[in-house]
Amino acid sequence: MERNSTFLEILGKRVRFLRKQKGLSILDLSIEAGINRNYLCDLEKGRRNPTVLILNQICGALNISLSYLFEGIDVIV
């Protein structure tokens, strides 16, 4: 369970970093991605385990690929 939590925290930090890099607020990104603002906030804090579809929506809103989202994130086995 701890490994999953760590991965989700790293993923959330990556989403937050990319969002800020694009100059978007949580509200802006949530609207662009079509997801709930509170869900996105929880995701960025590592409290959510997003589906691939949600991640695809976020990537679309950030104009990045899924592979770019995971760039630099090591797989924890």
N, C-alpha and C positions, 0 to 999 in steps of 0.2 A: 504493500500500500504506500509506503514512504517513497519508493521509486516513482510511482505514478504521480504522487503529489509534487515531487521535485520536477518531473517532466512538465506537468501542467503549469507550475510556477515559471519555468523557463520559457515555455510557449507564450504564456501571458505577458511576460516581460518583452518578448520579441514583438508581439502584436502592439504593445504600448509604444515601444521604440519606433516601429514603422509608422504608427499613427502620428506620433509627434513629429517624425521626420517629414511627413506630408503636411504638417501644420493643421491637423484636424483635431477637434475636440472629440470627446467620447460621444457627445450628442451628434455631431456631424457624421462621424463614422457609422454610428448606429442607424442613422437615417439612410445614408448611402448604401449600407449593407442590408437594410431591411430587417434589422434585428433589434430587440429590446435594449434600451440603454443600460438598464440594470444588469441584464445578462452579459453585455459586453464589459461592463465594469467588473463583474465577478470573474469573467474569463481572464481579464488582464491581471487579476489578483491570484490566479491559479485555483479558483474555487469551482470552476466549471470544466467539464470534459466535453468540448465541442465536437459535433459530428463533422465529417468531411464536408458535408453540404454547407454548414455554417462557416467553416474555414474558407470554403470556396467563395461564399458571399463576401466575406471580409476581404479576401484577396482581390476580388473583382472591384470592390469599392476603393481599395488602395492601388489598384492597377498594377498588381504584381502577380506572379505565378505562385502556385502552391509550393513548388520546389524552392523558390526564393524565400518564402515564409520560413521554411525549415532549414535554410542555409545557416550553418554554424551551430545548429542544435544537434548534439550528439545523442545517439540512441542509447538509452539506459537499459541494459539487459539484466 
